[in-house]
Amino acid sequence: MLNKPKYINAGGKLLDLSIPKVMGIMNITPDSFYKGSRFSDDKEIINCAVKMISDGADIIDIGGYSSRPGATEVSPGEERKRVLGAIKIIRREMPEAIISIDTFRSEIASEAVTGMGVQMINDISGGEADPGMFDTVIKLNVPYIMMHMKGNPTTMQDNPVYEDVVADILKWFSHRILKLQSAGVKDIIIDPGFGFGKTIQHNFEMLRRLSDFSVAGLPLMVGVSRKSMIWKTLSIRPDEALNGTAVLNTIALLNGADILRVHDVKEAVEAVSLTEHLKNSIT
């Protein structure tokens, strides 16, 4: 088992991962699966950002392209308009905030980092959707969140099959990690991609064996917030899935998650605080 880095450098700000961090989700979209994460006008955007930071978010993740199964295609121009506009608003009001750009398009990632001071790139395709993404990450050398997804948002839930879901994903990561590290990229975070080309059974298997991902020796991000593995299992709606999210986030933290990507920041921060107290009580 490799030792994970204790810090990541987000635009000159060191994030100490010895205590797990919380990333708040801000979707500048009309069709993300959870309506509570959708924001459109300036007032909604800044109010959301202020609340996330006051609730304890370490990072705000801004995306303009819904990745739910069957989501409508969004043009690069429309995505750019959505995300860069939101970043501009937040930067004006909260210049010290650590912002992640949630995009698989290298040009949008580059513009957000170089033009607007965004400190992290969160790519749901792990470099597969845009062949220029890895070159962009290498050039910018900012923290890169590399998520695993089988297929694309349109096809990913069409009967996904694995020999061993954890081993297969680790193998997929290994080639990409080697390429980026060989080119000098220092801060890589891996995300196994709960719900992205996985059945509910796959998702629970990944969560149960989450500690196996530590073999990569990299920080691990987990995003299970209000996803279908919760609400389909419990026969509820996404807007009723906060308690289930808190339960699974707690399990993820106990199994090695370094970053939680969530819709509900306050509850995730509380989960981090309680699990840290539990860990520190062990003698």
N, C-alpha and C positions, 0 to 999 in steps of 0.2 A: 504494500500500500504506500503510495507516494504522499508526501506532505503537501497540503494545499498552500498557496500563497496566503499570507495573512492580510495583505493590503492590495487594493487596486488603485491605480492613479487615474482619477477622473478629472482631467483638465487641471492638474496641479493640486487637486484636493484628494487626500488619501482617505479611502473608505476602509475602515478597520473591520475585517470580516471575522475577527475572533468572536464578535457578536453579530448574529445574522441581521441583514438589512431588509428593509421593506421598500418595495417599488410600487408606487400608485399608478393605476391604469387610467389614462385619459384618452378616450376615443373621439376624434373629431369626425364622426361618421353618423349617418342617419340609420344604420342597419346593424350595428353590433348586437350580438345575441342578448346582452343584458342592457336594458334600456337605461339603467342607473349610471352607466359609464359613458353615455352619449352626451356630447356637448357641442354647441354650435355657435352661439353668440358670444361676444366679448365678455359680457358680465358673467355668464355661466362659466366660462373658461377660467377667469381669474378667481372667481369664488371657489371653484373646485380646487385650484392650485393652492390657494391660501389655506383651505380646510385640510388638504392632504399634508401640507407642511406642518400646520399646527397640530395635527393628529399624530405626527411623528414620522412621516415618510422621509426616507433618505434620498429617494430618486423619484422623479416624475417621468413616466414613459408615455410619449405622445405618438399616436398613430392615426393615420387618415385612410386606412384601407382595411375594411372588415375582413377578417380571416375565418369567419364562421363558415361551416359547410354550406355551399351553394350561394355564397355572398356574391353580390353584383360586382362586376369588373369595374375598377376605378382607373381612369387614365392617369398617366404621370403628371399631367398638368393640374388635374383636379386634386390629386394627392398632395402635390407641392403646395397648392393654394391653401389647403386645409391645415397641413402641419406647420408650414413656415409662418402662417398667420398666427396660429396659436402660440408658437414658440416666441414670436415677437412680442405678443401681449404679456406673456409670463416673464420674459427677460426684462421688459420695461418696469414691471412692478416688483419682481423678485429676482434681481440680478445674480444673487448668490446661489440660486437653486441649481441642483444637479439634475440635468435633463438628459433623457435617453430618447433617441429617435427610433421609433418602431417602423422600420421599412425594409423591404428586400431590394429596393432600387438604389444602386450605388450613387447615382447622380444626386438624388434627394438626400442621401446620407452625407455626401460630401458637402453639399450646400449648407446643410444644417450645422455641420461641424465647423467648417471654415468661415461661413458667413454669419452664424448666429451663436457660436460658442457652445453648441451642444457637446456634451462630454462623453457620450456613449452611443454605440450603435447596437440595436436589437433587431436581429435578422431571423425571421421565422423560417427561412428557407436554408439557413446554414450555408449560404453562398451558391446554392443551386439555381435560384431563379434568375440571377443576374451574374454572368461570367465576369463582370467587372468588379464585383463586390470585394473579393479578396485583395485585389490590387489596391482598391480604395482603402481598405482597412490597413494594409501594409504601409501605404503612403501616409495615412493620417496617424497611425499607431495610437488609436484611442481604444479603450476597453470595448471588446466585441463580444456580444452575446450571440452564441451560435446555437440555434435550436434545430432539433431533428424533426423533420416532417416527411412522411411517406407520401409521394405524389404532390398535389397542390390542393388549395382549398376546395376546388371543384370536385376532385377525384379522391381525396385522401380517405374518405370513409367508405369507399367502394371495396368492401371485403378485404381489409388489410391483413396480411399474413406474415408471420415471423417464425423462424425456427426456434429462436429464443429471443424474446423481445429485448431484454437487457443486453445480452451479448451482441446481438445484431446492431443495436444502436451504438454500443461502445466501439465496435469495429468501424462503423460509419464515421464516428467522431475521430478515430485515431488518425486516419489519413489526412483529414482536414486540419487537425491540431498540428501534426508534423509539418505540413506545408506552411502554416502561418508562423509557427515558432521558428522554423528554419529561416524565414524571411525577417525575423526580428520582432514580431508582434509579442509584446510582453504580457498584456492582460486579456486573457480569453476566459469567458464564462460559458459553461455548457448548460443547455436546457434540454432535457429529454423529450419535451414536447407533448405533455399530457393532452390527449384529445386530438392530436394532429396525426391522423393515419393510424389510430389505435382503437381497438374495441374497448368497451368498459373493462373487460377482463384483463386486457393488456395494461390499462391504466392502473388497476389495482395491483397487478404483478410488479409494475415499475415502482409503485409506492412502497410495496412490501420490501423490495430489494434495492431501495434507493441508495443505501450505503455502498452498494457495489460500484456505483459511478465514481466513488472516490479513487478508484484505481487510475483514473485519468490524471489525478494530481492537480485538478483545477477547481475553482469555485463553481458551485452548482446552484442554478436558479430553478425554482419550481413555480409553475403557474397552474393551480387547480381551481382558482377562485370561481365559484358559481358554475362550474362546468357540468356537462351532462352526466359525467360519472357520479356526480352527487345527486342531481335532481331526477335523473332517470331511475337511479337505484332506489331513491326514496319516494318516487311517484309524486313529486312536487314540481313547482315552477322555479326558474332561475331566481326570481325575486324572493323566493322562500328559502334559498340555499345558503344563507349566511351561517347558520349554525353548523351545517355540514362542512362548509368551507373551513371554519375554525377548527373542526375536528381533524380534517385532513391536513391542514397547515401545521397543526401540532405534531402529527405523525411525521410529516416531512422534516420538521425541525429536529425531532429526535433521531431521525435517520440521516441527518447530515446536510440539509438544505442550508445554503449560505445567503440566499436572497429569496424572498417571497414576492411574487408579482400578484397584486391583489386589487380588487375593486374597493374593498373596505379596509382602509388603512388602520384606523383605531383598533379594530379587533385583531388585526395581524400583529400590531405592535404589542398588544397585551399578550398574545400567544408567545411572542419572542421573550417578553419579560418573564413570563411564568416558566417557560421551558429552561431559560437561563438559571432561574432560581433553583429549579429541580436539578440541573446538572451540577451547580455549585454546591448543592447539599450532599452530593455523593462524596464520601471520604474513603 
